[in-house]
Amino acid sequence: MSQPRMVNSRYLMAETASKTAWEDEDESMVARDRSGLYLNFSNQEARARPQFIPALGLHSFWWKGQYFKLNRKKESVFDDGASSGGFGAFKDKEDLTISCLGRSPEPIKQLLAHTKEQYYSAHQARTIVKRPLPGYMRRARNNWQIVANRPVREMKTVVLEHQQKLQVLADMNEYLHPETPRWYANRGIPLRRGYLFHGPPGTGKTSLSFALAGVFGLDIHVISLLEPTLTEEDLSSLFSTLPRRCVVLLEDIDTAGLRRPVDELRAAERASKKEKENTSKEESGKTTSSDIKELAKVLKKETEDKKGISLSGLLNAIDGVASHEGRVLIMTTNVPESLDEALIRPGRVDLQVEFTYATKEQAKELFIRMYEGDQGRPQRLDDAKPVPNGTAVTSSEKVPGSANGSVLSPETSSALRSGELDIAIDELPEIAHRFSEKIPDGEFSPAEIQGYLLKRKKHPRRAFEEADKWVAALIRQKMNRTKVSQVQ
Ligand SMILES: Nc1ncnc2c1ncn2[C@@H]1O[C@H](COP(=O)(O)OP(=O)(O)OP(=O)(O)O)[C@@H](O)[C@H]1O
């Protein structure tokens, strides 16, 4: 649609432009209620300006001095659902035919290369998030669906020990290097890399995974083992249909209740045997071996009926023959101790990263990040400068007011100058420091601190002043193990 001839074509189709949550919107298109105080989104789509695209049929345009014809054809085809094992249904199939004058297909090849380039430059600063298709739609060839296309999460927004970040970045950078596959192949090592991110909830495990996908420009494939319709066969086929390079995020592997059918059964058998023995001693040998067999049968049935992914099913998927090589697997857990050793043995997990409750230093960084101006540009490759281990770190990695940098970023300065915040320009590092002094070391998660600050989004001074009360209330809440917070 960037072709002037196409935009001015006399045959256009108007589409309601539905936007994703991340797309910029024109404020003037949003109505207000009668008081003028609150935004009102009723009939938002009807009010939005339509988007014009070439109508079905024949169009023509010029590109780089060459005349092209574009034919848009749409037809309904019947998909009998045989490949998906589902029900048949009519589906729209669209064909775009591009032709040009002359005998050589070269101009068309160039045009396609150009469109591809345009598409990628528009999507460069975004991360595509994919999840498994719903159970009934899974197909042999593609089981993944795009669920989000969001702006890249910049690495600097994940507050972690600098060294920790660098370690993962360097490891992943080396693994993704084009020469790595040959190196692995020459040594007969399967081309896989696995990380275990462990730590309490809300400490940044998922955030770091997204930021890593952003740094390396990879799509992220998220699987929750808690998904009720996910079978072991699905899991294997999901792993076998991954793209060449990608991040796979297996969340909360501990809560999945990975069952271990054989072990469980044996343990149950042992327990029941013992119980029987005790009873039989008491009842002077009335129990027969057929009783035990009967019980084992019932237990076996129960185990088989249990839904979910077994440990061997998961191991099969992540390193079985069908498992795609080249991917980076990130597993996250709140309770690493509960994991089976087999799951985290070297080769399956190559690097463990521990996430902890926030230190004072991290609380300070979170404070500064919260009140930074939001004119931040998406991270670009030319913003990155190499560090000795070969990994790129953005210049904004240095945190204002922290040990490794003391200057405010231009965005922060401009936000402060524009009077959006309730403090003066040079006060932020000092207030951030004084705020962090009030936060007990290693007791609150970054998510908790972020939540508190978010409620005082434009008021760093208030956030600092009310921190004592909030800290005391949160400590009380944690001690009493109550979910109800007194100060928010
Ligand atoms: N280290 C951190 N730096 C910056 N933001 C963080 C950090 N930890 C948590 N947050 C914020 O807290 C929220 C939850 O974080 P995230 O989902 O990454 O935590 P998690 O460790 O994966 O939690 P869970 O174990 O519950 O999945 C996010 O909004 C994130 O921005």
The ligand as an SDF file (V2000), in Angstrom:
LIG
                    3D

 31 33  0  0  0  0  0  0  0  0999 V2000
   13.8000   -8.0550   37.8290 N   0  0  0  0  0  0  0  0  0  0  0  0
   12.7910   -7.3280   37.3480 C   0  0  0  0  0  0  0  0  0  0  0  0
   13.0190   -6.1940   36.6530 N   0  0  0  0  0  0  0  0  0  0  0  0
   12.0120   -5.4540   36.1630 C   0  0  0  0  0  0  0  0  0  0  0  0
   10.7180   -5.7730   36.3050 N   0  0  0  0  0  0  0  0  0  0  0  0
   10.4180   -6.8840   36.9770 C   0  0  0  0  0  0  0  0  0  0  0  0
   11.4410   -7.7220   37.5260 C   0  0  0  0  0  0  0  0  0  0  0  0
   10.8440   -8.7470   38.1490 N   0  0  0  0  0  0  0  0  0  0  0  0
    9.5340   -8.5820   37.9820 C   0  0  0  0  0  0  0  0  0  0  0  0
    9.2620   -7.4780   37.2890 N   0  0  0  0  0  0  0  0  0  0  0  0
    7.9340   -6.9910   36.9050 C   0  0  0  0  0  0  0  0  0  0  0  0
    6.9800   -7.7510   37.6260 O   0  0  0  0  0  0  0  0  0  0  0  0
    6.0060   -8.3290   36.7780 C   0  0  0  0  0  0  0  0  0  0  0  0
    6.0760   -9.8480   36.8470 C   0  0  0  0  0  0  0  0  0  0  0  0
    7.3590  -10.2540   36.3740 O   0  0  0  0  0  0  0  0  0  0  0  0
    7.6520  -11.6480   35.6920 P   0  0  0  0  0  0  0  0  0  0  0  0
    6.4070  -12.1900   35.0590 O   0  0  0  0  0  0  0  0  0  0  0  0
    8.8520  -11.5020   34.8410 O   0  0  0  0  0  0  0  0  0  0  0  0
    7.9970  -12.5100   36.9570 O   0  0  0  0  0  0  0  0  0  0  0  0
    8.2340  -14.0700   37.0640 P   0  0  0  0  0  0  0  0  0  0  0  0
    9.4540  -14.2470   37.8980 O   0  0  0  0  0  0  0  0  0  0  0  0
    8.2300  -14.6900   35.7250 O   0  0  0  0  0  0  0  0  0  0  0  0
    6.9550  -14.4950   37.8860 O   0  0  0  0  0  0  0  0  0  0  0  0
    6.2230  -15.9330   37.9670 P   0  0  0  0  0  0  0  0  0  0  0  0
    7.1610  -16.8710   38.6310 O   0  0  0  0  0  0  0  0  0  0  0  0
    5.0120  -15.6240   38.7930 O   0  0  0  0  0  0  0  0  0  0  0  0
    5.8870  -16.3060   36.5560 O   0  0  0  0  0  0  0  0  0  0  0  0
    6.2720   -7.7920   35.3990 C   0  0  0  0  0  0  0  0  0  0  0  0
    5.3990   -6.7190   35.1780 O   0  0  0  0  0  0  0  0  0  0  0  0
    7.6920   -7.2890   35.4290 C   0  0  0  0  0  0  0  0  0  0  0  0
    7.8220   -6.1300   34.6550 O   0  0  0  0  0  0  0  0  0  0  0  0
  1  2  1  0
  2  3  1  0
  2  7  2  0
  3  4  2  0
  4  5  1  0
  5  6  2  0
  6  7  1  0
  6 10  1  0
  7  8  1  0
  8  9  2  0
  9 10  1  0
 10 11  1  0
 11 12  1  0
 11 30  1  0
 12 13  1  0
 13 14  1  0
 13 28  1  0
 14 15  1  0
 15 16  1  0
 16 17  2  0
 16 18  1  0
 16 19  1  0
 19 20  1  0
 20 21  2  0
 20 22  1  0
 20 23  1  0
 23 24  1  0
 24 25  2  0
 24 26  1  0
 24 27  1  0
 28 29  1  0
 28 30  1  0
 30 31  1  0
M  END
$$$$
